[in-house]
């Protein structure tokens, strides 16, 4: 019922706005023909109503969202969390996790220098950093490029190199291209995390010119993000507002300063995670927000409870404005939930 109520809000709000506009117009007519001043309290009430209505509309502008307690997976608020949608560069969270899991579990070396291949520039959209075929760069700096500045060439190059390494481990993937083998691992990760309404088709999230359409949901991406933020290295990558990377071109070292595409980073406890945007996906955003742990004393025992939210926004027209609102709402709901004893409804768990 709560989700349906939210979906009806814009229509209700429109009717209120029309009524308020008519009242304001009538007031102007009255002021034009009458010498008696209109009571000031009318305009205060009008302004208050307008702010509330517009704030309510902005809060529910996204096609889908989810606010989740990262510690338990308890969903504090949501709207259409299971709706399949394109997600743009939010895909790179899964890309990064396959790379980081390979480095951790298969002793992959992130300091290894790799060559950016010509195929990385085919169908990957804009080249934000200005890489060229033949540039050499470490896998670590490619991860920074993919996560901090959302570079598609970097994501493709990571997939190609790590995909080839995975093929050497698993002969069953020999019939696939290295990038294909990598994407298979992305989908295997999704399956492991019970992301049942997710399909990855490439490592960067481009949804133009693909044979099959990629998609995911707000709930599934919350599952993925909970998994990702449990890894300290991932948290470090996505928390960087700026990061200097270097690569070599024709024997000469080149430097580039990455700037994070997440405009909310550092505000109200936001410490990550990722932006995404395509024409089909609209504006998308995943946020991680943290407060100091809560310390509870129960007799001789001391309990330290982490306070951490994951927020996923899909199909927004104002991802940062709405993201800021949902972070504030998330903490409000979290405080109410904590005050009530943190009771968890199994039906509201990811």
C-alpha positions as CSV (number, residue, x, y, z in Angstrom):
1,X,0.0,0.0,0.0
2,X,2.8,2.4,0.8
3,X,4.3,2.1,-2.7
4,X,1.0,2.7,-4.3
5,X,0.4,5.8,-2.1
6,X,3.6,7.2,-3.3
7,X,2.8,6.7,-6.9
8,X,-0.4,8.7,-6.5
9,X,1.3,11.6,-4.8
10,X,2.2,13.5,-8.1
11,X,-1.4,13.5,-9.3
12,X,-2.7,14.7,-5.9
13,X,0.1,17.3,-5.8
14,X,-0.9,18.6,-9.2
15,X,-4.4,19.1,-8.1
16,X,-3.3,21.0,-5.0
17,X,-0.9,23.2,-7.1
18,X,-3.7,24.1,-9.5
19,X,-6.0,25.0,-6.6
20,X,-3.2,27.1,-5.0
21,X,-2.4,28.8,-8.3
22,X,-6.1,29.8,-8.7
23,X,-6.2,31.1,-5.2
24,X,-3.1,33.2,-5.8
25,X,-4.5,34.6,-9.0
26,X,-7.8,35.5,-7.3
27,X,-5.8,37.3,-4.6
28,X,-3.9,39.3,-7.2
29,X,-7.3,40.4,-8.7
30,X,-8.6,41.4,-5.3
31,X,-5.4,43.4,-4.5
32,X,-5.7,45.2,-7.8
33,X,-9.3,46.4,-7.2
34,X,-9.3,46.7,-3.3
35,X,-7.3,49.0,-1.1
36,X,-7.6,46.7,2.0
37,X,-4.4,44.5,2.4
38,X,-4.6,40.8,2.2
39,X,-3.8,39.1,5.5
40,X,-0.1,38.2,5.7
41,X,-0.9,34.8,7.2
42,X,-2.5,33.8,3.8
43,X,0.8,34.1,2.0
44,X,2.7,32.3,4.8
45,X,0.2,29.4,4.5
46,X,0.5,29.5,0.7
47,X,4.3,29.4,0.8
48,X,4.3,26.6,3.4
49,X,1.9,24.5,1.3
50,X,3.9,25.1,-1.9
51,X,7.2,24.0,-0.3
52,X,5.6,20.9,1.2
53,X,4.0,19.9,-2.1
54,X,7.1,20.5,-4.2
55,X,9.3,18.7,-1.7
56,X,7.0,15.7,-1.8
57,X,7.0,15.6,-5.5
58,X,10.8,15.9,-5.7
59,X,11.2,13.1,-3.1
60,X,9.3,10.6,-5.3
61,X,10.5,11.7,-8.7
62,X,12.7,8.6,-9.3
63,X,11.2,5.6,-11.1
64,X,12.6,3.3,-8.4
65,X,14.6,3.6,-5.2
66,X,15.6,1.7,-2.1
67,X,16.9,2.8,1.3
68,X,18.6,-0.1,3.2
69,X,20.4,-0.7,6.4
70,X,23.7,-2.1,5.2
71,X,24.3,-4.1,8.4
72,X,21.1,-6.2,8.3
73,X,19.7,-5.7,4.8
74,X,16.5,-4.3,6.3
75,X,14.7,-2.1,3.8
76,X,13.7,1.2,5.5
77,X,11.9,2.6,2.4
78,X,11.4,1.7,-1.2
79,X,9.5,2.4,-4.4
80,X,9.2,-0.2,-7.2
81,X,12.3,-2.0,-5.9
82,X,11.8,-5.0,-8.2
83,X,11.2,-3.1,-11.5
84,X,13.7,-4.0,-14.2
85,X,15.5,-0.9,-15.5
86,X,18.6,0.0,-17.3
87,X,21.3,1.2,-14.9
88,X,24.1,2.7,-17.0
89,X,27.5,2.9,-15.2
90,X,26.2,1.5,-12.0
91,X,27.2,-1.7,-13.8
92,X,30.8,-0.8,-12.9
93,X,30.2,-1.7,-9.3
94,X,29.9,-5.4,-10.4
95,X,32.9,-4.9,-12.7
96,X,35.0,-3.7,-9.9
97,X,33.9,-6.5,-7.6
98,X,34.8,-9.2,-10.1
99,X,38.3,-7.6,-10.4
100,X,38.7,-7.2,-6.7
101,X,37.5,-10.8,-6.0
102,X,40.0,-12.1,-8.6
103,X,42.8,-10.1,-7.0
104,X,41.9,-11.4,-3.5
105,X,41.0,-15.0,-4.2
106,X,43.2,-15.7,-7.3
107,X,46.2,-13.7,-6.2
108,X,45.7,-11.3,-9.1
109,X,48.2,-8.4,-9.2
110,X,46.5,-5.0,-9.4
111,X,49.9,-3.4,-9.9
112,X,50.4,-5.3,-13.2
113,X,50.8,-3.0,-16.2
114,X,48.4,-3.7,-19.1
115,X,48.0,-2.4,-22.6
116,X,44.8,-0.6,-23.6
117,X,43.6,-2.5,-26.7
118,X,41.9,-0.9,-29.8
119,X,38.7,-2.9,-29.0
120,X,38.2,-0.8,-25.8
121,X,37.2,2.1,-28.0
122,X,34.5,0.3,-29.9
123,X,30.9,1.0,-28.7
124,X,32.0,2.4,-25.4
125,X,30.8,5.9,-25.9
126,X,32.8,9.0,-24.9
127,X,36.5,8.7,-24.0
128,X,36.5,10.8,-20.8
129,X,40.2,10.6,-20.0
130,X,41.5,10.6,-23.5
131,X,43.1,7.2,-23.5
132,X,44.6,6.0,-26.8
133,X,45.2,2.4,-28.1
134,X,48.6,1.2,-26.9
135,X,48.7,3.2,-23.7
136,X,49.9,1.2,-20.8
137,X,48.6,1.5,-17.3
138,X,48.2,-0.5,-14.1
139,X,45.1,-2.4,-13.3
140,X,44.8,-0.4,-10.1
141,X,44.7,2.9,-11.9
142,X,42.2,1.5,-14.4
143,X,40.0,0.7,-11.3
144,X,40.3,4.3,-10.1
145,X,39.4,5.5,-13.6
146,X,36.3,3.2,-13.9
147,X,35.0,4.0,-10.4
148,X,35.9,7.6,-9.7
149,X,35.4,9.1,-13.2
150,X,33.3,6.3,-14.7
151,X,35.5,5.7,-17.7
152,X,34.2,3.1,-20.1
153,X,37.5,2.4,-21.8
154,X,39.0,1.6,-18.4
155,X,36.1,-0.8,-17.6
156,X,36.5,-2.6,-20.9
157,X,40.3,-2.9,-20.5
158,X,39.9,-4.4,-17.0
159,X,37.4,-6.9,-18.3
160,X,39.6,-8.0,-21.1
161,X,42.7,-8.6,-19.0
162,X,41.0,-10.2,-16.0
163,X,38.7,-12.2,-18.3
164,X,41.8,-13.7,-20.0
165,X,43.2,-14.5,-16.6
166,X,40.0,-16.2,-15.6
167,X,39.9,-18.2,-18.8
168,X,43.3,-19.6,-18.0
169,X,41.9,-20.8,-14.7
170,X,38.6,-22.2,-16.0
171,X,38.9,-24.0,-19.4
172,X,35.1,-24.1,-19.6
173,X,35.2,-20.5,-20.7
174,X,37.6,-21.1,-23.5
175,X,34.9,-20.7,-26.2
176,X,34.1,-17.1,-25.0
177,X,36.0,-13.9,-25.6
178,X,38.0,-12.7,-22.6
179,X,35.4,-9.9,-22.1
180,X,32.6,-12.4,-22.5
181,X,34.2,-14.7,-19.9
182,X,34.4,-11.7,-17.5
183,X,30.7,-10.7,-18.0
184,X,29.8,-14.3,-17.3
185,X,31.6,-13.9,-13.9
186,X,29.6,-10.7,-13.3
187,X,26.4,-12.6,-13.9
188,X,27.6,-15.5,-11.7
189,X,28.3,-13.0,-8.9
190,X,24.8,-11.6,-9.4
191,X,23.4,-15.1,-9.1
192,X,25.4,-15.8,-5.9
193,X,24.0,-12.6,-4.4
194,X,20.4,-13.6,-5.3
195,X,20.1,-10.7,-7.8
196,X,17.4,-12.7,-9.6
197,X,16.2,-9.8,-11.8
198,X,19.6,-8.7,-13.1
199,X,21.4,-9.3,-16.4
200,X,24.8,-7.8,-17.3
201,X,25.9,-7.8,-21.0
202,X,29.0,-5.7,-20.8
203,X,31.4,-4.3,-18.2
204,X,30.5,-0.6,-18.5
205,X,26.7,-0.4,-18.8
206,X,26.3,0.9,-22.3
207,X,22.8,-0.1,-23.5
208,X,23.0,1.1,-27.1
209,X,23.7,-1.4,-29.9
210,X,23.6,-4.5,-27.7
211,X,22.1,-7.8,-28.8
212,X,20.4,-8.2,-25.5
213,X,19.4,-5.5,-23.1
214,X,21.1,-5.2,-19.7
215,X,19.0,-4.5,-16.7
216,X,18.8,-4.6,-12.9
217,X,16.6,-3.4,-10.0
218,X,16.9,-1.1,-7.1
219,X,16.7,-4.1,-4.7
220,X,19.3,-6.1,-6.6
221,X,21.7,-3.2,-6.7
222,X,21.3,-2.7,-3.0
223,X,22.3,-6.4,-2.6
224,X,25.4,-5.8,-4.8
225,X,26.4,-2.7,-2.9
226,X,26.1,-4.3,0.5
227,X,28.5,-6.9,-0.8
228,X,30.9,-4.3,-2.2
229,X,31.1,-2.0,0.8
230,X,32.1,-4.9,3.0
231,X,35.4,-4.8,1.1
232,X,37.7,-2.1,2.4
233,X,39.5,-1.7,-0.9
234,X,36.2,-1.0,-2.7
235,X,35.2,1.6,-0.1
236,X,38.6,3.3,-0.5
237,X,38.3,3.6,-4.3
238,X,34.8,5.1,-4.3
239,X,35.5,7.5,-1.5
240,X,38.1,9.5,-3.4
241,X,37.0,12.9,-4.5
242,X,40.1,13.2,-6.7
243,X,42.8,10.8,-7.7
244,X,46.0,11.2,-9.8
245,X,46.6,8.3,-12.2
246,X,49.5,7.8,-14.6
247,X,49.9,6.0,-17.9
248,X,52.6,5.6,-20.5
249,X,52.2,6.7,-24.1
250,X,55.0,6.1,-26.6
251,X,57.5,5.8,-23.8
252,X,56.4,9.0,-22.0
253,X,54.7,9.2,-18.6
254,X,51.3,11.0,-18.7
255,X,49.4,12.1,-15.6
256,X,45.7,12.7,-15.3
257,X,43.7,14.0,-12.3
258,X,40.4,12.1,-11.9
259,X,37.4,13.9,-10.4
260,X,34.6,11.9,-8.8
261,X,31.3,12.1,-10.6
262,X,29.4,11.7,-7.2
263,X,28.6,15.3,-6.2
264,X,27.2,14.2,-2.8
265,X,30.5,12.7,-1.7
266,X,31.4,14.1,1.7
267,X,28.0,15.5,2.5
268,X,25.8,14.2,5.4
269,X,28.0,11.1,5.8
270,X,28.0,10.1,2.1
271,X,31.3,8.2,1.5
272,X,30.5,6.5,-2.0
273,X,29.4,4.9,-4.3
274,X,28.7,5.4,-8.0
275,X,26.8,7.4,-10.6
276,X,25.2,6.1,-13.8
277,X,23.4,7.7,-16.8
278,X,22.2,6.7,-20.3
279,X,19.3,7.9,-22.3
280,X,17.4,4.7,-21.4
281,X,18.4,4.6,-17.8
282,X,18.0,8.2,-17.0
283,X,20.0,9.5,-14.0
284,X,21.0,6.8,-11.6
285,X,22.9,6.9,-8.3
286,X,24.1,4.6,-5.5
287,X,25.0,6.2,-2.2
288,X,26.7,4.8,0.8
289,X,26.2,6.9,4.0
290,X,27.9,6.3,7.4
291,X,27.5,7.7,10.9
292,X,29.6,7.0,14.0
293,X,28.7,3.5,15.4
294,X,26.2,3.5,18.2
295,X,27.5,2.3,21.6
296,X,25.0,0.6,23.8
297,X,25.7,-0.4,27.4
298,X,23.7,-3.4,28.7
299,X,24.9,-4.1,32.2
300,X,28.5,-5.3,32.0
301,X,28.2,-5.8,28.2
302,X,28.9,-3.1,25.6
303,X,27.4,-3.4,22.1
304,X,28.9,-1.4,19.2
305,X,26.4,-1.1,16.4
306,X,27.5,0.1,13.0
307,X,25.3,2.7,11.3
308,X,25.5,2.6,7.6
309,X,22.9,3.1,4.8
310,X,22.8,2.1,1.2
311,X,20.6,4.1,-1.1
312,X,19.8,3.2,-4.8
313,X,18.1,5.6,-7.1
314,X,17.1,4.6,-10.7
315,X,15.5,6.8,-13.4
316,X,15.7,10.2,-11.7
317,X,15.6,13.6,-13.2
318,X,17.6,15.1,-10.3
319,X,19.7,12.3,-8.8
320,X,21.8,14.6,-6.5
321,X,18.9,16.6,-5.3
322,X,16.8,13.6,-4.7
323,X,19.8,11.7,-3.3
324,X,20.3,14.3,-0.6
325,X,16.6,14.1,0.3
326,X,16.7,10.3,0.5
327,X,19.8,10.3,2.7
328,X,18.1,12.7,5.1
329,X,15.0,10.6,5.0
330,X,17.0,7.4,5.4
331,X,18.6,8.6,8.6
332,X,15.2,9.8,10.0
333,X,13.7,6.3,9.3
334,X,16.8,4.7,10.7
335,X,16.6,6.6,14.0
336,X,12.9,5.7,14.3
337,X,13.7,2.0,13.6
338,X,16.6,2.0,16.1
339,X,14.4,3.7,18.8
340,X,11.9,0.9,18.3
341,X,14.5,-1.8,19.0
342,X,15.6,-2.5,15.4
343,X,12.9,-5.1,14.9
344,X,13.4,-6.8,11.5
345,X,10.4,-7.9,9.4
346,X,11.7,-10.9,7.4
347,X,9.6,-9.8,4.4
348,X,11.5,-6.5,4.4
349,X,15.0,-8.1,4.2
350,X,17.0,-8.2,1.0
